[in-house]
Amino acid sequence: MATSNLPALSPGNQAALRSLMRTIELSQGEFSLILVRCNFHMLRNRVQADLKAQLSVPFQEVQLQPQTQSLYTAIRRALGDSAPTTLLIHRLEIVGDIDTLLQIANQSREEFRNNLPCPLVIWVTEPILSRLIRDATDFESWASVTIEFESELADLTELIMHTAEDLFKQLLDSRENIFLDNRSLHLDQDSPLRAELRVACELIHQLLEPLPPEVEASCKFILGRITDNNTDEAKAHYERSAQLWQQVGNLEHYAHVQFYLGLWWGSHAVRHPQKQKIALQHAQEHLELALNTFEAIDQPGRVAQFINFLGEVRHRQGDWPALEELAHKAFTLHQQFCDYFRQARAQGFMAAVSNATVIGHRPNSTLSRL
């Protein structure tokens, strides 16, 4: 891996890298367990690139998989018939059944020492290291050293800003716009990225107060995405994020977060029928803010992308005059952008208005995939 395009490590992390290389080189020909703690993948990529470029002894890498249950078996399978020199173990944090893997490693620890006469370098995050100490105490006690790489403020800022921009891009480019589809964004409950982002947001608040508005806005949006969407906490994160994006003048991000607040209130109306009227009113207000902002910054494509969500709210409110006006506007936009699926939904709104006008029927619906 070329290192020329990667930022240089901080002096402290350069010293940790030298210590790691020295430990590996001095442990050749004998079993030595070396734990390397690094919480963030962006920093880990830089360290690994420098390590591979500078290490003076041969090494082999073992990439663990989500289904891995035995660390020793995964190593033997990767080695085949070759004699180990230095082993670098990656991706322990993605293992699905980490409890089983740690228990087996602890129970079969003698196999490592008897059959692997080489340095065994295992990359861990802070949560994984804590579980290793707790659940594989005997195995962990063999570690000759634990070397730590610390993320600098610039690293954390880069991670947060890059992730927020990537999320906005993915969400805005999504055909379905499914609210909180965290699995497709690699932010589901057990995602290593989700854990990294939560830690990064906590650390950056400790290192820098107050945060620059763009950084805090990104943090709040990320926390809104990874927080249980049924809670007021998620809504509070979105509200603060929207306020900050408006403050710094990034109206595209402001509009998008307003859209999410509209969907939060729409979901709230479903979960709390007794509060449906006021919840739908809030949903309408936030969605209108989103659409009006997209119009103000001359993004008719985004208006077309999100307008049917407001139509769903108007439909549930039974506000037929407002729904009729909106449906005609939506139909014209969907014709303009050749979006026949959303165009059909706009026609459905028109039919609902006609039906309600003729027989007084008031159909109900929920926010759907548009």
C-alpha positions as YAML, in Angstrom:
chain: A
units: angstrom
residues:
- id: 1
  name: MET
  ca: [0.00, 0.00, 0.00]
- id: 2
  name: ALA
  ca: [1.45, 3.35, -0.98]
- id: 3
  name: THR
  ca: [1.83, 5.81, 1.84]
- id: 4
  name: SER
  ca: [2.58, 8.96, -0.18]
- id: 5
  name: ASN
  ca: [-1.09, 10.03, -0.30]
- id: 6
  name: LEU
  ca: [-1.75, 9.42, 3.39]
- id: 7
  name: PRO
  ca: [-1.22, 12.11, 6.07]
- id: 8
  name: ALA
  ca: [1.88, 11.63, 8.21]
- id: 9
  name: LEU
  ca: [1.47, 10.09, 11.62]
- id: 10
  name: SER
  ca: [1.76, 12.34, 14.66]
- id: 11
  name: PRO
  ca: [5.06, 12.21, 16.60]
- id: 12
  name: GLY
  ca: [3.43, 10.15, 19.33]
- id: 13
  name: ASN
  ca: [2.06, 7.62, 16.85]
- id: 14
  name: GLN
  ca: [5.39, 7.49, 15.01]
- id: 15
  name: ALA
  ca: [7.03, 6.54, 18.29]
- id: 16
  name: ALA
  ca: [4.39, 3.85, 18.86]
- id: 17
  name: LEU
  ca: [5.03, 2.52, 15.35]
- id: 18
  name: ARG
  ca: [8.79, 2.29, 16.01]
- id: 19
  name: SER
  ca: [8.06, 0.45, 19.25]
- id: 20
  name: LEU
  ca: [5.79, -2.00, 17.41]
- id: 21
  name: MET
  ca: [8.39, -2.71, 14.71]
- id: 22
  name: ARG
  ca: [11.15, -3.15, 17.29]
- id: 23
  name: THR
  ca: [9.02, -5.59, 19.29]
- id: 24
  name: ILE
  ca: [8.22, -7.62, 16.16]
- id: 25
  name: GLU
  ca: [11.85, -7.74, 15.07]
- id: 26
  name: LEU
  ca: [13.10, -8.82, 18.51]
- id: 27
  name: SER
  ca: [10.47, -11.57, 18.76]
- id: 28
  name: GLN
  ca: [11.40, -13.49, 15.62]
- id: 29
  name: GLY
  ca: [11.46, -17.26, 16.00]
- id: 30
  name: GLU
  ca: [9.38, -17.41, 19.17]
- id: 31
  name: PHE
  ca: [5.74, -17.00, 20.11]
- id: 32
  name: SER
  ca: [4.96, -13.47, 21.26]
- id: 33
  name: LEU
  ca: [1.49, -11.98, 21.60]
- id: 34
  name: ILE
  ca: [1.43, -8.28, 20.71]
- id: 35
  name: LEU
  ca: [-1.81, -6.31, 21.07]
- id: 36
  name: VAL
  ca: [-2.20, -3.10, 19.08]
- id: 37
  name: ARG
  ca: [-5.04, -0.81, 20.16]
- id: 38
  name: CYS
  ca: [-6.36, 1.58, 17.51]
- id: 39
  name: ASN
  ca: [-9.99, 2.70, 17.63]
- id: 40
  name: PHE
  ca: [-10.45, 4.28, 14.21]
- id: 41
  name: HIS
  ca: [-10.10, 2.64, 10.81]
- id: 42
  name: MET
  ca: [-8.72, 5.74, 9.08]
- id: 43
  name: LEU
  ca: [-5.80, 5.93, 11.52]
- id: 44
  name: ARG
  ca: [-5.39, 2.15, 11.44]
- id: 45
  name: ASN
  ca: [-5.06, 2.27, 7.64]
- id: 46
  name: ARG
  ca: [-2.27, 4.84, 7.93]
- id: 47
  name: VAL
  ca: [-0.42, 2.87, 10.60]
- id: 48
  name: GLN
  ca: [-0.74, -0.38, 8.68]
- id: 49
  name: ALA
  ca: [0.50, 1.26, 5.49]
- id: 50
  name: ASP
  ca: [3.60, 2.59, 7.26]
- id: 51
  name: LEU
  ca: [4.16, -0.71, 9.07]
- id: 52
  name: LYS
  ca: [4.06, -2.71, 5.84]
- id: 53
  name: ALA
  ca: [6.38, -0.24, 4.11]
- id: 54
  name: GLN
  ca: [8.95, -0.13, 6.90]
- id: 55
  name: LEU
  ca: [8.92, -3.53, 8.59]
- id: 56
  name: SER
  ca: [12.25, -5.26, 7.96]
- id: 57
  name: VAL
  ca: [11.03, -8.85, 8.43]
- id: 58
  name: PRO
  ca: [8.53, -10.89, 6.36]
- id: 59
  name: PHE
  ca: [4.93, -10.99, 7.54]
- id: 60
  name: GLN
  ca: [1.62, -12.64, 6.71]
- id: 61
  name: GLU
  ca: [-1.82, -11.16, 7.24]
- id: 62
  name: VAL
  ca: [-5.01, -12.87, 8.38]
- id: 63
  name: GLN
  ca: [-8.31, -11.11, 7.68]
- id: 64
  name: LEU
  ca: [-11.03, -12.40, 10.00]
- id: 65
  name: GLN
  ca: [-14.61, -12.77, 8.73]
- id: 66
  name: PRO
  ca: [-17.95, -12.12, 10.44]
- id: 67
  name: GLN
  ca: [-18.53, -15.89, 10.68]
- id: 68
  name: THR
  ca: [-15.10, -16.67, 12.22]
- id: 69
  name: GLN
  ca: [-15.44, -18.62, 15.47]
- id: 70
  name: SER
  ca: [-11.91, -19.88, 16.09]
- id: 71
  name: LEU
  ca: [-8.94, -17.55, 15.83]
- id: 72
  name: TYR
  ca: [-6.45, -20.41, 15.74]
- id: 73
  name: THR
  ca: [-8.38, -22.24, 13.00]
- id: 74
  name: ALA
  ca: [-8.56, -19.05, 10.92]
- id: 75
  name: ILE
  ca: [-4.80, -18.63, 11.25]
- id: 76
  name: ARG
  ca: [-4.01, -22.23, 10.29]
- id: 77
  name: ARG
  ca: [-6.35, -22.02, 7.31]
- id: 78
  name: ALA
  ca: [-4.67, -18.82, 6.12]
- id: 79
  name: LEU
  ca: [-1.15, -20.23, 6.60]
- id: 80
  name: GLY
  ca: [-1.72, -23.57, 4.89]
- id: 81
  name: ASP
  ca: [1.61, -25.41, 4.82]
- id: 82
  name: SER
  ca: [3.77, -22.29, 5.06]
- id: 83
  name: ALA
  ca: [5.86, -21.59, 8.13]
- id: 84
  name: PRO
  ca: [4.79, -18.45, 9.97]
- id: 85
  name: THR
  ca: [7.18, -15.53, 10.37]
- id: 86
  name: THR
  ca: [5.11, -12.61, 11.64]
- id: 87
  name: LEU
  ca: [1.33, -12.72, 11.75]
- id: 88
  name: LEU
  ca: [-0.84, -9.61, 11.55]
- id: 89
  name: ILE
  ca: [-4.46, -10.31, 12.60]
- id: 90
  name: HIS
  ca: [-7.04, -7.85, 11.30]
- id: 91
  name: ARG
  ca: [-10.79, -7.21, 11.66]
- id: 92
  name: LEU
  ca: [-11.44, -8.81, 15.04]
- id: 93
  name: GLU
  ca: [-14.10, -6.13, 15.55]
- id: 94
  name: ILE
  ca: [-16.30, -7.45, 12.71]
- id: 95
  name: VAL
  ca: [-16.59, -10.99, 14.10]
- id: 96
  name: GLY
  ca: [-20.26, -11.70, 14.76]
- id: 97
  name: ASP
  ca: [-19.89, -14.12, 17.67]
- id: 98
  name: ILE
  ca: [-16.95, -12.49, 19.42]
- id: 99
  name: ASP
  ca: [-17.82, -14.17, 22.73]
- id: 100
  name: THR
  ca: [-17.34, -17.64, 21.25]
- id: 101
  name: LEU
  ca: [-14.10, -16.64, 19.51]
- id: 102
  name: LEU
  ca: [-12.62, -15.27, 22.74]
- id: 103
  name: GLN
  ca: [-13.70, -18.29, 24.78]
- id: 104
  name: ILE
  ca: [-12.16, -20.71, 22.28]
- id: 105
  name: ALA
  ca: [-8.95, -18.66, 22.11]
- id: 106
  name: ASN
  ca: [-8.70, -18.75, 25.89]
- id: 107
  name: GLN
  ca: [-9.34, -22.49, 26.06]
- id: 108
  name: SER
  ca: [-6.92, -23.36, 23.25]
- id: 109
  name: ARG
  ca: [-4.20, -20.85, 24.13]
- id: 110
  name: GLU
  ca: [-1.51, -23.55, 24.33]
- id: 111
  name: GLU
  ca: [-1.98, -24.24, 20.60]
- id: 112
  name: PHE
  ca: [-0.81, -20.72, 19.82]
- id: 113
  name: ARG
  ca: [2.31, -20.99, 21.95]
- id: 114
  name: ASN
  ca: [3.19, -24.52, 20.84]
- id: 115
  name: ASN
  ca: [2.51, -24.20, 17.11]
- id: 116
  name: LEU
  ca: [3.12, -20.55, 16.21]
- id: 117
  name: PRO
  ca: [6.80, -19.69, 16.84]
- id: 118
  name: CYS
  ca: [6.42, -16.11, 15.70]
- id: 119
  name: PRO
  ca: [5.09, -12.70, 16.76]
- id: 120
  name: LEU
  ca: [1.28, -12.67, 16.72]
- id: 121
  name: VAL
  ca: [0.10, -9.08, 16.26]
- id: 122
  name: ILE
  ca: [-3.62, -8.61, 16.93]
- id: 123
  name: TRP
  ca: [-5.29, -5.29, 16.14]
- id: 124
  name: VAL
  ca: [-8.01, -4.37, 18.63]
- id: 125
  name: THR
  ca: [-10.31, -1.49, 19.44]
- id: 126
  name: GLU
  ca: [-10.90, -0.31, 23.00]
- id: 127
  name: PRO
  ca: [-14.20, -2.26, 23.35]
- id: 128
  name: ILE
  ca: [-12.57, -5.42, 21.95]
- id: 129
  name: LEU
  ca: [-9.57, -5.03, 24.28]
- id: 130
  name: SER
  ca: [-11.91, -4.71, 27.27]
- id: 131
  name: ARG
  ca: [-13.73, -7.89, 26.26]
- id: 132
  name: LEU
  ca: [-10.43, -9.68, 25.67]
- id: 133
  name: ILE
  ca: [-9.26, -8.80, 29.18]
- id: 134
  name: ARG
  ca: [-12.62, -9.87, 30.64]
- id: 135
  name: ASP
  ca: [-13.44, -12.98, 28.61]
- id: 136
  name: ALA
  ca: [-10.03, -14.34, 27.58]
- id: 137
  name: THR
  ca: [-8.01, -13.41, 30.64]
- id: 138
  name: ASP
  ca: [-5.44, -16.21, 30.39]
- id: 139
  name: PHE
  ca: [-4.83, -15.62, 26.68]
- id: 140
  name: GLU
  ca: [-4.58, -11.84, 27.11]
- id: 141
  name: SER
  ca: [-2.13, -12.24, 30.01]
- id: 142
  name: TRP
  ca: [0.40, -13.64, 27.54]
- id: 143
  name: ALA
  ca: [0.64, -10.29, 25.74]
- id: 144
  name: SER
  ca: [4.21, -9.07, 25.93]
- id: 145
  name: VAL
  ca: [3.07, -5.54, 25.23]
- id: 146
  name: THR
  ca: [0.00, -3.48, 24.30]
- id: 147
  name: ILE
  ca: [0.88, -0.68, 21.92]
- id: 148
  name: GLU
  ca: [-1.58, 2.18, 21.56]
- id: 149
  name: PHE
  ca: [-2.20, 4.54, 18.66]
- id: 150
  name: GLU
  ca: [-4.18, 7.65, 19.54]
- id: 151
  name: SER
  ca: [-6.32, 9.63, 17.13]
- id: 152
  name: GLU
  ca: [-5.51, 13.31, 16.90]
- id: 153
  name: LEU
  ca: [-8.15, 16.03, 16.71]
- id: 154
  name: ALA
  ca: [-7.57, 16.30, 12.94]
- id: 155
  name: ASP
  ca: [-8.22, 12.55, 12.55]
- id: 156
  name: LEU
  ca: [-11.50, 12.74, 14.45]
- id: 157
  name: THR
  ca: [-12.62, 15.81, 12.53]
- id: 158
  name: GLU
  ca: [-11.80, 14.14, 9.23]
- id: 159
  name: LEU
  ca: [-13.72, 10.99, 10.20]
- id: 160
  name: ILE
  ca: [-16.81, 12.91, 11.29]
- id: 161
  name: MET
  ca: [-16.90, 15.33, 8.36]
- id: 162
  name: HIS
  ca: [-16.14, 12.64, 5.77]
- id: 163
  name: THR
  ca: [-18.79, 10.31, 7.18]
- id: 164
  name: ALA
  ca: [-21.46, 13.00, 7.35]
- id: 165
  name: GLU
  ca: [-20.82, 14.05, 3.76]
- id: 166
  name: ASP
  ca: [-20.87, 10.44, 2.65]
- id: 167
  name: LEU
  ca: [-24.18, 9.85, 4.45]
- id: 168
  name: PHE
  ca: [-25.74, 12.92, 2.87]
- id: 169
  name: LYS
  ca: [-24.59, 11.79, -0.56]
- id: 170
  name: GLN
  ca: [-25.88, 8.25, -0.13]
- id: 171
  name: LEU
  ca: [-29.18, 9.41, 1.30]
- id: 172
  name: LEU
  ca: [-29.77, 12.07, -1.34]
- id: 173
  name: ASP
  ca: [-28.86, 9.67, -4.14]
- id: 174
  name: SER
  ca: [-30.98, 6.86, -2.75]
- id: 175
  name: ARG
  ca: [-33.90, 5.87, -4.96]
- id: 176
  name: GLU
  ca: [-36.05, 4.80, -2.06]
- id: 177
  name: ASN
  ca: [-35.08, 7.29, 0.67]
- id: 178
  name: ILE
  ca: [-35.92, 4.83, 3.43]
- id: 179
  name: PHE
  ca: [-35.73, 6.57, 6.77]
- id: 180
  name: LEU
  ca: [-32.99, 5.15, 9.00]
- id: 181
  name: ASP
  ca: [-32.09, 2.28, 6.70]
- id: 182
  name: ASN
  ca: [-28.95, 1.87, 8.76]
- id: 183
  name: ARG
  ca: [-28.00, -1.57, 7.49]
- id: 184
  name: SER
  ca: [-27.53, -0.33, 3.93]
- id: 185
  name: LEU
  ca: [-25.35, 2.49, 5.32]
- id: 186
  name: HIS
  ca: [-23.28, 0.07, 7.46]
- id: 187
  name: LEU
  ca: [-24.62, 1.75, 10.60]
- id: 188
  name: ASP
  ca: [-26.70, -1.10, 12.01]
- id: 189
  name: GLN
  ca: [-26.54, -1.95, 15.70]
- id: 190
  name: ASP
  ca: [-23.41, -4.14, 15.54]
- id: 191
  name: SER
  ca: [-21.54, -2.10, 12.94]
- id: 192
  name: PRO
  ca: [-17.91, -1.25, 13.80]
- id: 193
  name: LEU
  ca: [-18.36, 2.08, 11.99]
- id: 194
  name: ARG
  ca: [-21.34, 2.92, 14.21]
- id: 195
  name: ALA
  ca: [-19.23, 2.27, 17.32]
- id: 196
  name: GLU
  ca: [-16.34, 4.32, 15.89]
- id: 197
  name: LEU
  ca: [-18.58, 7.28, 15.16]
- id: 198
  name: ARG
  ca: [-20.12, 7.33, 18.61]
- id: 199
  name: VAL
  ca: [-16.67, 7.27, 20.23]
- id: 200
  name: ALA
  ca: [-15.38, 9.92, 17.80]
- id: 201
  name: CYS
  ca: [-18.23, 12.28, 18.61]
- id: 202
  name: GLU
  ca: [-17.58, 11.86, 22.34]
- id: 203
  name: LEU
  ca: [-13.81, 12.33, 22.03]
- id: 204
  name: ILE
  ca: [-13.96, 15.39, 19.83]
- id: 205
  name: HIS
  ca: [-16.19, 17.13, 22.38]
- id: 206
  name: GLN
  ca: [-13.55, 16.39, 25.02]
- id: 207
  name: LEU
  ca: [-10.70, 17.71, 22.86]
- id: 208
  name: LEU
  ca: [-12.33, 20.83, 21.48]
- id: 209
  name: GLU
  ca: [-14.98, 23.05, 23.05]
- id: 210
  name: PRO
  ca: [-16.81, 24.70, 21.47]
- id: 211
  name: LEU
  ca: [-16.80, 22.74, 18.25]
- id: 212
  name: PRO
  ca: [-16.80, 24.55, 14.90]
- id: 213
  name: PRO
  ca: [-20.45, 24.70, 13.76]
- id: 214
  name: GLU
  ca: [-19.89, 22.45, 10.72]
- id: 215
  name: VAL
  ca: [-18.26, 19.78, 12.87]
- id: 216
  name: GLU
  ca: [-20.97, 19.89, 15.53]
- id: 217
  name: ALA
  ca: [-23.69, 19.87, 12.87]
- id: 218
  name: SER
  ca: [-22.11, 16.76, 11.33]
- id: 219
  name: CYS
  ca: [-21.78, 15.12, 14.76]
- id: 220
  name: LYS
  ca: [-25.42, 15.79, 15.57]
- id: 221
  name: PHE
  ca: [-26.61, 14.46, 12.23]
- id: 222
  name: ILE
  ca: [-24.54, 11.28, 12.68]
- id: 223
  name: LEU
  ca: [-25.82, 10.81, 16.24]
- id: 224
  name: GLY
  ca: [-29.37, 11.28, 14.97]
- id: 225
  name: ARG
  ca: [-28.77, 8.51, 12.43]
- id: 226
  name: ILE
  ca: [-27.33, 6.02, 14.93]
- id: 227
  name: THR
  ca: [-29.70, 6.76, 17.81]
- id: 228
  name: ASP
  ca: [-32.93, 4.78, 18.19]
- id: 229
  name: ASN
  ca: [-35.31, 6.74, 15.99]
- id: 230
  name: ASN
  ca: [-38.21, 6.12, 18.35]
- id: 231
  name: THR
  ca: [-36.68, 8.45, 20.92]
- id: 232
  name: ASP
  ca: [-36.73, 12.17, 21.59]
- id: 233
  name: GLU
  ca: [-32.92, 12.00, 21.67]
- id: 234
  name: ALA
  ca: [-32.79, 11.36, 17.93]
- id: 235
  name: LYS
  ca: [-35.13, 14.29, 17.28]
- id: 236
  name: ALA
  ca: [-33.02, 16.58, 19.48]
- id: 237
  name: HIS
  ca: [-29.88, 15.66, 17.51]
- id: 238
  name: TYR
  ca: [-31.64, 16.46, 14.22]
- id: 239
  name: GLU
  ca: [-33.00, 19.76, 15.54]
- id: 240
  name: ARG
  ca: [-29.56, 20.91, 16.65]
- id: 241
  name: SER
  ca: [-28.01, 19.77, 13.38]
- id: 242
  name: ALA
  ca: [-30.59, 21.69, 11.32]
- id: 243
  name: GLN
  ca: [-30.05, 24.81, 13.42]
- id: 244
  name: LEU
  ca: [-26.30, 24.68, 12.86]
- id: 245
  name: TRP
  ca: [-26.50, 23.96, 9.12]
- id: 246
  name: GLN
  ca: [-28.77, 26.97, 8.74]
- id: 247
  name: GLN
  ca: [-26.37, 29.04, 10.84]
- id: 248
  name: VAL
  ca: [-23.39, 28.25, 8.59]
- id: 249
  name: GLY
  ca: [-25.44, 28.70, 5.43]
- id: 250
  name: ASN
  ca: [-25.38, 25.12, 4.15]
- id: 251
  name: LEU
  ca: [-29.00, 25.11, 3.08]
- id: 252
  name: GLU
  ca: [-28.86, 21.78, 1.25]
- id: 253
  name: HIS
  ca: [-27.88, 19.97, 4.44]
- id: 254
  name: TYR
  ca: [-30.39, 22.09, 6.39]
- id: 255
  name: ALA
  ca: [-33.19, 21.04, 4.05]
- id: 256
  name: HIS
  ca: [-32.23, 17.40, 4.25]
- id: 257
  name: VAL
  ca: [-32.24, 17.36, 8.05]
- id: 258
  name: GLN
  ca: [-35.62, 19.12, 8.01]
- id: 259
  name: PHE
  ca: [-36.84, 16.28, 5.82]
- id: 260
  name: TYR
  ca: [-35.71, 13.80, 8.44]
- id: 261
  name: LEU
  ca: [-37.44, 15.74, 11.17]
- id: 262
  name: GLY
  ca: [-40.62, 15.57, 9.08]
- id: 263
  name: LEU
  ca: [-40.29, 11.81, 8.83]
- id: 264
  name: TRP
  ca: [-39.54, 11.55, 12.56]
- id: 265
  name: TRP
  ca: [-42.83, 13.30, 13.33]
- id: 266
  name: GLY
  ca: [-44.68, 11.18, 10.76]
- id: 267
  name: SER
  ca: [-43.42, 8.03, 12.48]
- id: 268
  name: HIS
  ca: [-44.31, 9.55, 15.85]
- id: 269
  name: ALA
  ca: [-47.90, 9.95, 14.65]
- id: 270
  name: VAL
  ca: [-48.03, 6.23, 13.87]
- id: 271
  name: ARG
  ca: [-46.53, 5.22, 17.23]
- id: 272
  name: HIS
  ca: [-48.76, 7.59, 19.22]
- id: 273
  name: PRO
  ca: [-52.26, 7.73, 17.65]
- id: 274
  name: GLN
  ca: [-53.52, 9.91, 20.49]
- id: 275
  name: LYS
  ca: [-51.05, 12.60, 19.40]
- id: 276
  name: GLN
  ca: [-51.57, 12.09, 15.68]
- id: 277
  name: LYS
  ca: [-53.03, 15.50, 14.86]
- id: 278
  name: ILE
  ca: [-50.22, 17.57, 16.40]
- id: 279
  name: ALA
  ca: [-47.54, 15.13, 15.18]
- id: 280
  name: LEU
  ca: [-48.79, 15.37, 11.61]
- id: 281
  name: GLN
  ca: [-48.85, 19.15, 11.90]
- id: 282
  name: HIS
  ca: [-45.18, 19.11, 12.91]
- id: 283
  name: ALA
  ca: [-44.39, 16.66, 10.10]
- id: 284
  name: GLN
  ca: [-46.08, 18.98, 7.61]
- id: 285
  name: GLU
  ca: [-44.13, 22.00, 8.86]
- id: 286
  name: HIS
  ca: [-40.73, 20.31, 8.62]
- id: 287
  name: LEU
  ca: [-41.40, 18.79, 5.21]
- id: 288
  name: GLU
  ca: [-42.61, 22.15, 3.88]
- id: 289
  name: LEU
  ca: [-39.43, 23.76, 5.22]
- id: 290
  name: ALA
  ca: [-37.36, 21.16, 3.41]
- id: 291
  name: LEU
  ca: [-39.18, 21.61, 0.11]
- id: 292
  name: ASN
  ca: [-39.21, 25.41, 0.32]
- id: 293
  name: THR
  ca: [-35.47, 25.41, 1.01]
- id: 294
  name: PHE
  ca: [-34.72, 23.12, -1.93]
- id: 295
  name: GLU
  ca: [-36.77, 25.47, -4.11]
- id: 296
  name: ALA
  ca: [-34.93, 28.50, -2.73]
- id: 297
  name: ILE
  ca: [-31.54, 27.03, -3.67]
- id: 298
  name: ASP
  ca: [-32.85, 26.01, -7.12]
- id: 299
  name: GLN
  ca: [-32.87, 22.23, -6.70]
- id: 300
  name: PRO
  ca: [-36.16, 21.15, -8.32]
- id: 301
  name: GLY
  ca: [-34.88, 17.59, -8.54]
- id: 302
  name: ARG
  ca: [-34.77, 17.39, -4.74]
- id: 303
  name: VAL
  ca: [-38.25, 18.88, -4.52]
- id: 304
  name: ALA
  ca: [-39.46, 16.16, -6.86]
- id: 305
  name: GLN
  ca: [-37.62, 13.55, -4.80]
- id: 306
  name: PHE
  ca: [-39.29, 14.50, -1.52]
- id: 307
  name: ILE
  ca: [-42.63, 16.10, -2.38]
- id: 308
  name: ASN
  ca: [-44.65, 12.90, -2.20]
- id: 309
  name: PHE
  ca: [-43.73, 12.56, 1.47]
- id: 310
  name: LEU
  ca: [-45.61, 15.79, 2.15]
- id: 311
  name: GLY
  ca: [-48.43, 14.39, 0.04]
- id: 312
  name: GLU
  ca: [-48.63, 11.39, 2.39]
- id: 313
  name: VAL
  ca: [-48.93, 13.71, 5.38]
- id: 314
  name: ARG
  ca: [-51.64, 15.80, 3.69]
- id: 315
  name: HIS
  ca: [-53.44, 12.57, 2.81]
- id: 316
  name: ARG
  ca: [-53.38, 11.43, 6.42]
- id: 317
  name: GLN
  ca: [-54.56, 14.85, 7.58]
- id: 318
  name: GLY
  ca: [-57.49, 14.70, 5.18]
- id: 319
  name: ASP
  ca: [-56.65, 18.20, 3.94]
- id: 320
  name: TRP
  ca: [-58.09, 17.67, 0.47]
- id: 321
  name: PRO
  ca: [-57.67, 21.18, -0.99]
- id: 322
  name: ALA
  ca: [-54.02, 21.27, 0.08]
- id: 323
  name: LEU
  ca: [-53.47, 17.71, -1.16]
- id: 324
  name: GLU
  ca: [-55.06, 18.50, -4.54]
- id: 325
  name: GLU
  ca: [-52.77, 21.51, -5.07]
- id: 326
  name: LEU
  ca: [-49.74, 19.52, -3.98]
- id: 327
  name: ALA
  ca: [-50.63, 16.52, -6.15]
- id: 328
  name: HIS
  ca: [-50.82, 18.63, -9.31]
- id: 329
  name: LYS
  ca: [-47.45, 20.21, -8.51]
- id: 330
  name: ALA
  ca: [-45.93, 16.80, -7.81]
- id: 331
  name: PHE
  ca: [-47.35, 15.33, -11.02]
- id: 332
  name: THR
  ca: [-45.80, 18.13, -13.08]
- id: 333
  name: LEU
  ca: [-42.41, 17.66, -11.39]
- id: 334
  name: HIS
  ca: [-42.44, 13.90, -11.87]
- id: 335
  name: GLN
  ca: [-43.30, 14.36, -15.53]
- id: 336
  name: GLN
  ca: [-40.40, 16.80, -15.87]
- id: 337
  name: PHE
  ca: [-37.96, 14.28, -14.34]
- id: 338
  name: CYS
  ca: [-39.55, 11.22, -16.03]
- id: 339
  name: ASP
  ca: [-40.19, 9.55, -12.67]
- id: 340
  name: TYR
  ca: [-43.16, 7.38, -13.54]
- id: 341
  name: PHE
  ca: [-43.33, 5.60, -10.19]
- id: 342
  name: ARG
  ca: [-43.66, 8.83, -8.22]
- id: 343
  name: GLN
  ca: [-45.92, 10.22, -10.93]
- id: 344
  name: ALA
  ca: [-48.29, 7.31, -10.34]
- id: 345
  name: ARG
  ca: [-48.33, 8.13, -6.61]
- id: 346
  name: ALA
  ca: [-49.24, 11.74, -7.40]
- id: 347
  name: GLN
  ca: [-52.10, 10.44, -9.52]
- id: 348
  name: GLY
  ca: [-53.12, 8.34, -6.52]
- id: 349
  name: PHE
  ca: [-53.33, 11.51, -4.45]
- id: 350
  name: MET
  ca: [-55.57, 13.10, -7.11]
- id: 351
  name: ALA
  ca: [-57.81, 10.05, -7.05]
- id: 352
  name: ALA
  ca: [-58.01, 10.21, -3.25]
- id: 353
  name: VAL
  ca: [-59.11, 13.85, -3.45]
- id: 354
  name: SER
  ca: [-61.78, 13.00, -6.04]
- id: 355
  name: ASN
  ca: [-62.98, 10.08, -3.98]
- id: 356
  name: ALA
  ca: [-63.19, 12.17, -0.81]
- id: 357
  name: THR
  ca: [-65.01, 14.95, -2.65]
- id: 358
  name: VAL
  ca: [-67.59, 12.63, -4.17]
- id: 359
  name: ILE
  ca: [-68.41, 10.29, -1.26]
- id: 360
  name: GLY
  ca: [-66.77, 11.95, 1.72]
- id: 361
  name: HIS
  ca: [-64.42, 9.01, 2.22]
- id: 362
  name: ARG
  ca: [-61.20, 9.84, 4.01]
- id: 363
  name: PRO
  ca: [-58.60, 7.16, 3.36]
- id: 364
  name: ASN
  ca: [-55.63, 6.81, 5.63]
- id: 365
  name: SER
  ca: [-52.03, 5.88, 4.83]
- id: 366
  name: THR
  ca: [-48.60, 5.80, 6.33]
- id: 367
  name: LEU
  ca: [-45.35, 7.31, 5.19]
- id: 368
  name: SER
  ca: [-44.15, 4.93, 2.53]
- id: 369
  name: ARG
  ca: [-41.28, 4.29, 0.18]
- id: 370
  name: LEU
  ca: [-41.64, 6.78, -2.65]
...
